[in-house]
Amino acid sequence: MSDGRWMDLALSLARQGVGQTAPNPSVGAVVVRDGELLGAGWTRPAGGAHAEVVALEAARAAGHDLQGATMYVTLEPCCHHGKNPPCTDAILAAGLSRVVAGIEDPFPPMQGKGLEILRHAGVEVALGVRAEACAEVVGGFTRAISHGLPLVTCKAGVSADGRIATAAGESQWITGPEARAHSNALRGTHDAILVGIGTVLADDPRLTCRVQQGVDPVPVVLDSELRIPADAALLRSTRRALILTAEDAPARALDADVVRIPRGEGGVDIEAALRVVAGRGLHRVLVEGGGLVHRSLFDAGLVDHLLLYLGGVLIPGGRPWIGGPPIPELAAAVRLYGLVVEPLGEGALLRWRVKHRLEV
């Protein structure tokens, strides 16, 4: 099996941990010798073992001698002391002769230093195998480290004519059970779910992933006037909620983390809100509305992906998934690209990429 195929396996492992490892990135690692897989693993939830150590321990548990083996790892092994000892120490102690890494770690104490330590110790190092795919897995981590912002995905369940509810507000159910199950699993791949206060007052959502053994994301609410009810369902989530309110909002006692930030147009400053989220180690954010929240993020150029769960129903005159005033001309429209369509029951999931402000 070639380097690329072994790295593909490491990538599949890394993807299993996405949304479960904040504030750490999700990494996958496999240990191989003479074409035989000896051990594999991915990053455990925050405070747990890194992928490299998990893979080494799995190989030892299977009774394998690791001397002279090769490790394929999606991100450069760490060389600094955090909640865990350096992975470079574990690799050297195991006697590996070769390490193949997808990309360098963007974290300032790293940025190639881990690979250099391995080289100086006589380990053969290769870098750049499946680099683009490896970078995509840790995109939120890289964005937060480099720019202090998270990776943002806007998501909505809509009718075939782009509505999220009737004019009276009825919305259950526009999409089918397949779409709802997929959407719940999607939540588990994000560190935080962000909604506006209007969504909380209208729907009282829990914002949990509802997937067995999944780690629930942190609920985040944009609430400029601090109107959230003290008994809101999301305040009883398994994760402590983060409420982002205006600096001059009324004082209230809530069972949540309340952070005051500057006002922006129509509410709190949306970029300041995202910087607070990223600063808490929440690097992948799923935005579930409402329409004005979606609009503010698109207007600010802070969206990376758009996912629309399309239901097989028409709702003429219903409420649109994105709000705000009309754009003045087509030249001001947001352009989407990279469409992927996935059938789901009688509907479909539409995935687009969006050109982020930092990419312009």
GUBAPA-155408 format. One record per residue (C-alpha): residue in one letter; y, z, x; residue number from 0. Coordinates in Angstrom, 3 decimals. Layout:
ATOM   res         py         pz         px     n
ATOM     a          Y          Z          X   NUM
...
% end
This chain:
ATOM   res         py         pz         px     n
ATOM     m      0.000      0.000      0.000     0
ATOM     s      3.423     -0.987      1.380     1
ATOM     d      6.398      1.327      1.917     2
ATOM     g      7.985     -0.084     -1.219     3
ATOM     r      5.023      0.704     -3.433     4
ATOM     w      4.744      4.280     -2.149     5
ATOM     m      8.472      4.735     -2.705     6
ATOM     d      8.018      3.411     -6.239     7
ATOM     l      5.602      6.285     -6.830     8
ATOM     a      8.115      8.759     -5.424     9
ATOM     l     10.765      7.269     -7.723    10
ATOM     s      8.541      7.685    -10.785    11
ATOM     l      8.188     11.358     -9.870    12
ATOM     a     11.923     11.788     -9.326    13
ATOM     r     12.623     10.357    -12.783    14
ATOM     q     10.396     13.021    -14.339    15
ATOM     g     12.782     15.718    -13.139    16
ATOM     v     16.039     14.065    -14.221    17
ATOM     g     18.011     16.502    -16.370    18
ATOM     q     15.867     19.464    -15.334    19
ATOM     t     17.154     20.310    -11.857    20
ATOM     a     20.932     20.907    -12.093    21
ATOM     p     22.863     21.617     -9.982    22
ATOM     n     20.387     19.976     -7.582    23
ATOM     p     19.529     16.268     -7.777    24
ATOM     s     16.062     15.253     -8.904    25
ATOM     v     13.993     14.035     -5.956    26
ATOM     g     10.460     12.674     -5.708    27
ATOM     a      8.160     12.880     -2.673    28
ATOM     v      4.643     11.762     -1.776    29
ATOM     v      2.562     12.458      1.345    30
ATOM     v      0.263      9.681      2.543    31
ATOM     r     -2.125      9.017      5.436    32
ATOM     d     -4.164      5.869      6.096    33
ATOM     g     -3.402      4.532      2.614    34
ATOM     e     -4.564      7.726      0.868    35
ATOM     l     -2.303      9.838     -1.328    36
ATOM     l     -2.538     13.447     -0.107    37
ATOM     g      0.102     15.189     -2.228    38
ATOM     a      3.015     14.496     -4.552    39
ATOM     g      5.816     16.377     -6.262    40
ATOM     w      9.342     16.401     -7.611    41
ATOM     t     12.173     18.917     -7.539    42
ATOM     r     11.623     22.032     -9.605    43
ATOM     p     14.358     23.536    -11.823    44
ATOM     a     17.313     25.132    -10.017    45
ATOM     g     16.183     27.781     -7.560    46
ATOM     g     12.671     26.339     -7.419    47
ATOM     a     11.038     24.375     -4.623    48
ATOM     h     12.330     20.998     -3.500    49
ATOM     a     10.201     17.896     -3.907    50
ATOM     e      9.168     17.769     -0.237    51
ATOM     v      7.787     21.312     -0.299    52
ATOM     v      6.022     20.728     -3.630    53
ATOM     a      4.309     17.635     -2.203    54
ATOM     l      3.275     19.403      1.013    55
ATOM     e      1.878     22.387     -0.890    56
ATOM     a     -0.051     20.079     -3.231    57
ATOM     a     -1.615     18.341     -0.234    58
ATOM     r     -2.598     21.645      1.362    59
ATOM     a     -4.025     22.913     -1.933    60
ATOM     a     -6.250     19.823     -2.010    61
ATOM     g     -7.558     20.727      1.455    62
ATOM     h     -5.858     17.951      3.408    63
ATOM     d     -4.852     18.129      7.066    64
ATOM     l     -1.241     16.872      7.198    65
ATOM     q     -1.058     16.138     10.929    66
ATOM     g      0.204     12.597     11.447    67
ATOM     a      0.846     11.899      7.758    68
ATOM     t      3.837     10.042      6.283    69
ATOM     m      6.215     11.333      3.633    70
ATOM     y      8.047      9.026      1.227    71
ATOM     v     11.044     10.780     -0.322    72
ATOM     t     13.780      9.350     -2.541    73
ATOM     l     16.593     11.393     -0.937    74
ATOM     e     17.090     12.551      2.639    75
ATOM     p     15.356     15.930      3.235    76
ATOM     c     17.807     18.823      3.391    77
ATOM     c     18.500     20.640      6.660    78
ATOM     h     20.694     23.492      5.414    79
ATOM     h     19.928     26.935      4.006    80
ATOM     g     20.674     27.310      0.292    81
ATOM     k     18.448     28.921     -2.325    82
ATOM     n     15.578     27.358     -0.370    83
ATOM     p     14.972     26.991      3.383    84
ATOM     p     15.489     23.540      4.952    85
ATOM     c     12.940     20.906      3.977    86
ATOM     t     13.186     19.508      7.499    87
ATOM     d     11.613     22.755      8.768    88
ATOM     a      8.717     22.375      6.336    89
ATOM     i      8.168     18.741      7.352    90
ATOM     l      8.119     19.583     11.066    91
ATOM     a      5.831     22.576     10.548    92
ATOM     a      3.372     20.346      8.665    93
ATOM     g      3.123     17.949     11.611    94
ATOM     l      4.166     14.784      9.789    95
ATOM     s      4.717     11.807     12.078    96
ATOM     r      6.835      9.602      9.801    97
ATOM     v      9.396     10.078      7.010    98
ATOM     v     10.600      7.221      4.811    99
ATOM     a     13.751      8.102      2.824   100
ATOM     g     15.403      6.067      0.105   101
ATOM     i     19.022      7.082      0.754   102
ATOM     e     21.069      9.597      2.711   103
ATOM     d     22.120     12.779      0.930   104
ATOM     p     25.835     12.559     -0.050   105
ATOM     f     26.210     16.357      0.171   106
ATOM     p     28.684     17.054      3.033   107
ATOM     p     26.399     19.418      5.027   108
ATOM     m     23.853     16.573      5.054   109
ATOM     q     24.912     12.902      5.172   110
ATOM     g     22.272     11.886      7.696   111
ATOM     k     21.962     15.178      9.553   112
ATOM     g     18.508     15.914      8.137   113
ATOM     l     17.184     12.555      9.256   114
ATOM     e     18.751     13.040     12.691   115
ATOM     i     16.983     16.395     13.107   116
ATOM     l     13.666     14.732     12.321   117
ATOM     r     14.331     11.916     14.789   118
ATOM     h     15.218     14.345     17.555   119
ATOM     a     11.942     16.179     16.913   120
ATOM     g      9.988     12.962     17.456   121
ATOM     v      9.406     12.011     13.811   122
ATOM     e      9.689      8.307     13.055   123
ATOM     v     12.345      7.824     10.360   124
ATOM     a     12.949      4.837      8.078   125
ATOM     l     15.878      4.667      5.662   126
ATOM     g     16.808      2.354      2.796   127
ATOM     v     13.513      1.611      1.035   128
ATOM     r     14.286      1.055     -2.677   129
ATOM     a     17.788      2.336     -1.918   130
ATOM     e     19.439      1.031     -5.097   131
ATOM     a     16.874      2.627     -7.391   132
ATOM     c     16.963      5.897     -5.441   133
ATOM     a     20.760      5.971     -5.669   134
ATOM     e     20.619      5.431     -9.431   135
ATOM     v     18.382      8.479     -9.941   136
ATOM     v     20.926     10.755     -8.225   137
ATOM     g     24.005      8.926     -9.509   138
ATOM     g     25.428     11.954    -11.311   139
ATOM     f     25.010     14.169     -8.251   140
ATOM     t     26.687     11.585     -6.043   141
ATOM     r     29.587     11.123     -8.487   142
ATOM     a     30.190     14.875     -8.641   143
ATOM     i     30.012     15.310     -4.865   144
ATOM     s     32.235     12.320     -4.140   145
ATOM     h     34.755     12.453     -6.993   146
ATOM     g     34.343     15.720     -8.892   147
ATOM     l     33.275     13.899    -12.081   148
ATOM     p     29.911     13.607    -13.860   149
ATOM     l     27.955     10.542    -14.905   150
ATOM     v     28.796      9.971    -18.595   151
ATOM     t     26.627      8.387    -21.275   152
ATOM     c     28.086      7.890    -24.759   153
ATOM     k     25.473      7.772    -27.508   154
ATOM     a     25.501      7.301    -31.279   155
ATOM     g     23.093      6.588    -34.112   156
ATOM     v     24.609      3.771    -36.155   157
ATOM     s     23.906      1.422    -39.017   158
ATOM     a     23.503     -2.293    -38.392   159
ATOM     d     27.225     -2.661    -39.143   160
ATOM     g     28.240      0.091    -36.701   161
ATOM     r     28.715      3.055    -39.054   162
ATOM     i     27.689      6.666    -38.449   163
ATOM     a     28.097      7.865    -42.050   164
ATOM     t     29.283      6.830    -45.477   165
ATOM     a     32.967      7.226    -46.309   166
ATOM     a     32.038     10.590    -47.870   167
ATOM     g     30.315     11.739    -44.661   168
ATOM     e     26.629     11.331    -45.602   169
ATOM     s     24.597     10.439    -42.506   170
ATOM     q     20.977     11.626    -42.900   171
ATOM     w     19.219      9.456    -42.077   172
ATOM     i     20.675      6.228    -40.738   173
ATOM     t     18.067      5.830    -38.002   174
ATOM     g     14.319      6.247    -38.336   175
ATOM     p     11.960      8.922    -36.955   176
ATOM     e     11.196      6.867    -33.849   177
ATOM     a     14.871      6.718    -32.911   178
ATOM     r     15.374     10.427    -33.571   179
ATOM     a     12.389     11.366    -31.398   180
ATOM     h     13.667      9.119    -28.609   181
ATOM     s     17.145     10.609    -28.915   182
ATOM     n     15.820     14.165    -28.633   183
ATOM     a     13.892     13.256    -25.499   184
ATOM     l     17.038     11.619    -24.112   185
ATOM     r     18.857     14.941    -24.385   186
ATOM     g     16.307     16.461    -22.034   187
ATOM     t     17.324     14.003    -19.301   188
ATOM     h     20.912     15.307    -19.230   189
ATOM     d     22.447     18.491    -17.885   190
ATOM     a     24.966     18.861    -20.712   191
ATOM     i     25.678     17.519    -24.211   192
ATOM     l     29.343     17.142    -25.085   193
ATOM     v     30.763     16.957    -28.601   194
ATOM     g     34.118     17.421    -30.242   195
ATOM     i     34.935     20.284    -32.576   196
ATOM     g     34.918     17.882    -35.533   197
ATOM     t     31.207     17.242    -34.991   198
ATOM     v     30.531     20.983    -34.819   199
ATOM     l     32.437     21.712    -38.030   200
ATOM     a     30.841     18.797    -39.910   201
ATOM     d     27.208     19.046    -38.744   202
ATOM     d     26.733     22.456    -37.074   203
ATOM     p     24.339     20.925    -34.504   204
ATOM     r     22.103     22.932    -32.178   205
ATOM     l     22.236     20.281    -29.422   206
ATOM     t     18.762     21.126    -28.104   207
ATOM     c     16.274     18.547    -26.842   208
ATOM     r     13.434     19.789    -29.098   209
ATOM     v     10.863     18.520    -26.603   210
ATOM     q      7.997     20.761    -25.571   211
ATOM     q      8.486     22.089    -22.025   212
ATOM     g     11.876     20.387    -21.816   213
ATOM     v     14.935     22.192    -20.464   214
ATOM     d     17.732     22.218    -23.031   215
ATOM     p     21.080     20.863    -21.834   216
ATOM     v     24.186     23.045    -21.816   217
ATOM     p     26.209     22.575    -25.039   218
ATOM     v     29.828     21.627    -24.302   219
ATOM     v     32.493     21.526    -27.016   220
ATOM     l     36.002     20.082    -26.815   221
ATOM     d     37.968     22.447    -29.069   222
ATOM     s     41.696     22.384    -28.352   223
ATOM     e     42.591     25.006    -30.991   224
ATOM     l     39.475     27.167    -30.492   225
ATOM     r     38.293     26.713    -34.086   226
ATOM     i     34.550     26.936    -33.444   227
ATOM     p     32.842     29.357    -35.893   228
ATOM     a     31.467     32.497    -34.278   229
ATOM     d     28.097     31.759    -35.917   230
ATOM     a     27.887     28.098    -34.867   231
ATOM     a     24.282     27.068    -34.217   232
ATOM     l     24.971     25.826    -30.684   233
ATOM     l     26.178     29.299    -29.699   234
ATOM     r     22.569     30.396    -30.193   235
ATOM     s     21.217     27.721    -27.861   236
ATOM     t     18.839     28.621    -25.034   237
ATOM     r     21.732     27.750    -22.693   238
ATOM     r     25.104     29.479    -22.841   239
ATOM     a     27.649     27.132    -24.407   240
ATOM     l     30.807     25.971    -22.651   241
ATOM     i     33.904     25.713    -24.859   242
ATOM     l     36.838     23.771    -23.407   243
ATOM     t     40.085     24.660    -25.138   244
ATOM     a     43.818     24.212    -24.579   245
ATOM     e     45.764     26.590    -22.386   246
ATOM     d     47.862     27.711    -25.372   247
ATOM     a     45.006     28.050    -27.894   248
ATOM     p     44.680     31.367    -29.764   249
ATOM     a     42.660     34.110    -28.087   250
ATOM     r     39.221     34.771    -29.606   251
ATOM     a     36.097     36.651    -28.631   252
ATOM     l     33.114     34.283    -28.560   253
ATOM     d     29.583     34.493    -27.185   254
ATOM     a     30.255     31.530    -24.907   255
ATOM     d     32.068     30.555    -21.732   256
ATOM     v     35.598     29.615    -22.792   257
ATOM     v     37.652     27.657    -20.263   258
ATOM     r     41.306     26.768    -20.848   259
ATOM     i     42.531     23.402    -19.610   260
ATOM     p     45.697     21.318    -20.083   261
ATOM     r     46.286     19.416    -23.296   262
ATOM     g     45.941     15.668    -23.465   263
ATOM     e     46.682     13.114    -26.129   264
ATOM     g     45.168     14.385    -29.379   265
ATOM     g     43.331     17.333    -27.807   266
ATOM     v     42.390     18.649    -24.390   267
ATOM     d     42.789     16.495    -21.307   268
ATOM     i     39.505     14.584    -21.185   269
ATOM     e     39.411     14.113    -17.408   270
ATOM     a     40.169     17.791    -16.812   271
ATOM     a     37.332     18.616    -19.201   272
ATOM     l     34.849     16.486    -17.258   273
ATOM     r     35.958     18.018    -13.964   274
ATOM     v     35.211     21.497    -15.327   275
ATOM     v     31.765     20.311    -16.412   276
ATOM     a     30.977     18.721    -13.038   277
ATOM     g     32.310     21.800    -11.240   278
ATOM     r     29.604     23.839    -12.959   279
ATOM     g     26.865     21.680    -11.482   280
ATOM     l     26.378     19.651    -14.681   281
ATOM     h     26.256     16.129    -13.306   282
ATOM     r     24.736     14.124    -16.173   283
ATOM     v     26.622     14.388    -19.469   284
ATOM     l     25.488     12.961    -22.801   285
ATOM     v     28.365     12.530    -25.270   286
ATOM     e     27.374     12.608    -28.938   287
ATOM     g     30.773     12.253    -30.587   288
ATOM     g     32.768     12.251    -32.623   289
ATOM     g     34.585      8.993    -32.745   290
ATOM     l     37.810     10.239    -31.173   291
ATOM     v     35.927     11.823    -28.263   292
ATOM     h     34.159      8.524    -27.579   293
ATOM     r     37.469      6.683    -27.773   294
ATOM     s     39.255      9.052    -25.404   295
ATOM     l     36.514      8.597    -22.789   296
ATOM     f     36.550      4.808    -23.056   297
ATOM     d     40.343      4.724    -22.929   298
ATOM     a     40.254      6.858    -19.762   299
ATOM     g     37.631      4.592    -18.144   300
ATOM     l     35.242      7.515    -17.682   301
ATOM     v     32.094      6.102    -19.338   302
ATOM     d     29.088      4.777    -17.386   303
ATOM     h     26.588      3.936    -20.123   304
ATOM     l     26.646      3.300    -23.870   305
ATOM     l     23.521      3.813    -25.986   306
ATOM     l     23.497      2.846    -29.656   307
ATOM     y     20.483      3.687    -31.810   308
ATOM     l     20.647      0.950    -34.435   309
ATOM     g     19.220      1.720    -37.869   310
ATOM     g     18.040     -0.918    -40.330   311
ATOM     v     20.709     -0.165    -42.920   312
ATOM     l     24.181     -1.431    -43.874   313
ATOM     i     26.984      0.971    -44.854   314
ATOM     p     30.013     -1.078    -45.912   315
ATOM     g     33.207      0.963    -45.677   316
ATOM     g     31.479      3.756    -43.768   317
ATOM     r     32.806      5.757    -40.821   318
ATOM     p     32.797      3.962    -37.443   319
ATOM     w     31.141      5.511    -34.371   320
ATOM     i     34.302      5.059    -32.305   321
ATOM     g     37.715      6.043    -33.638   322
ATOM     g     41.385      5.863    -32.760   323
ATOM     p     44.092      3.278    -33.377   324
ATOM     p     43.466     -0.484    -33.221   325
ATOM     i     43.727     -2.148    -29.821   326
ATOM     p     46.730     -4.501    -29.529   327
ATOM     e     44.785     -7.554    -28.331   328
ATOM     l     41.315     -8.641    -27.272   329
ATOM     a     42.330     -8.454    -23.613   330
ATOM     a     42.398     -4.652    -24.026   331
ATOM     a     38.790     -4.522    -25.264   332
ATOM     v     36.161     -2.651    -23.261   333
ATOM     r     33.607     -5.100    -21.909   334
ATOM     l     29.949     -4.055    -21.804   335
ATOM     y     27.249     -5.626    -19.652   336
ATOM     g     23.580     -5.392    -18.698   337
ATOM     l     22.287     -5.204    -22.281   338
ATOM     v     18.724     -3.938    -22.716   339
ATOM     v     17.161     -3.894    -26.188   340
ATOM     e     14.231     -1.620    -27.061   341
ATOM     p     12.679     -1.895    -30.555   342
ATOM     l     12.258      1.467    -32.301   343
ATOM     g     10.531      1.307    -35.673   344
ATOM     e     12.723     -0.680    -38.069   345
ATOM     g     15.667     -0.350    -35.685   346
ATOM     a     16.384     -0.649    -31.990   347
ATOM     l     18.004      1.049    -29.026   348
ATOM     l     20.811     -0.960    -27.421   349
ATOM     r     21.691      0.026    -23.849   350
ATOM     w     24.772     -1.220    -22.021   351
ATOM     r     26.444     -0.428    -18.751   352
ATOM     v     30.193      0.185    -18.780   353
ATOM     k     32.515     -0.435    -15.851   354
ATOM     h     33.732      3.040    -14.849   355
ATOM     r     37.305      3.491    -13.679   356
ATOM     l     36.052      4.234    -10.162   357
ATOM     e     34.273      0.869    -10.058   358
ATOM     v     37.348     -1.234    -10.857   359
% end
